[in-house]
Amino acid sequence: MSYHNRLRVICLILLFSSTAKVVSANEERLSTAFAFVRANELVIYRPDRRDTIVLSKNSSKNWCQPMSPIFVDAKGETVLFVAHRLVRRGTREAVNIEITNLYLFCPEGVQQLTKYGGFTISPDYSPINNSIVFVSNHQSRLRKLIPPTNSMQLYLKKDRWNIAKCLTHTLGDKYNPQWSPDGKKIAFAWMKEDRLGIYILEEATVRIIKVVSAGNYPTWQPDGKAIAFSRNGKIFVIDINDSGAVSEPKQLLPDFAGYCSFLRWTKAGLLFQWAHGREQGISLFTPETGQAQILASGSKEFGGSDLAD
């Protein structure tokens, strides 16, 4: 029996909707709120309340296809996410243009945080400095005057989140930024010379440090001493310090058969998204035990996940 199949055998499947399954090992429910995207729905499972919230297309707000959910509070009350929005442009032959922006789900409802006319994706929130980092190309309209803006750049929303500051002004698309645990650095993927690599940006000085030349979906270990990332569908972890990488990457779960992506290291362990054959899912790897458990699985596409601290 393969490693992947053994994981499925030891997990208890808890059906809570017609489109999603939550799974917990040892017949115990998750002890913290769990958010993930599946089949164009944002699912928020809160075990303390024994309830599940499902957000899908909102006709009145004209947004759909949520992705990349991030908890803003430890109780799972507020979730930051990205959603598509259709904008009708033109007069005689009007067409619908698809753009993406940041949204916030809270007890009062859904609030739109950005109103850009391009693609705004991959948000991450730091409770240390109450800041959101994200990626956007909304300044690409200036590409004829400022060529470096014709790409996805890192942006920062600080304090009241009303103004976004551009952190990078360099050629090459940036993707999947994530705050360090101390809120001082941002790990991100940068497309340079047709290859995605992992880099660190110091928020105060805007100094950029190279970590590894090939990889994507960087995520910080809770103690800030290592970064996990994916490369060719496999998960690696590399030790770092203030100067960058201090070790060679080592592979986690080498026997795992699925193709891994969308990593996020939480206090409970390392969340990772995977695809294997016709099945996809999200699993949680616990370093202390060296084991992983399936938290959600099915045949439809997933789009990011998070666990509340």
PyMOL commands that set and color helices and strands:
alter all, ss='L'
color gray80, all
select helices_A, chain A and resi 3-10+140-142+147-149
alter helices_A, ss='H'
color red, helices_A
select strands_A, chain A and resi 11-15+21-25+34-38+41-46+51-55+63-71+79-89+95-106+109-112+120-126+131-136+153-158+164-166+174-179+185-192+195-202+208-212+216-220+226-231+234-241+244-245+250-252+259-266+269-276+279-286+291-298+302-307
alter strands_A, ss='S'
color yellow, strands_A
deselect
rebuild
show_as cartoon
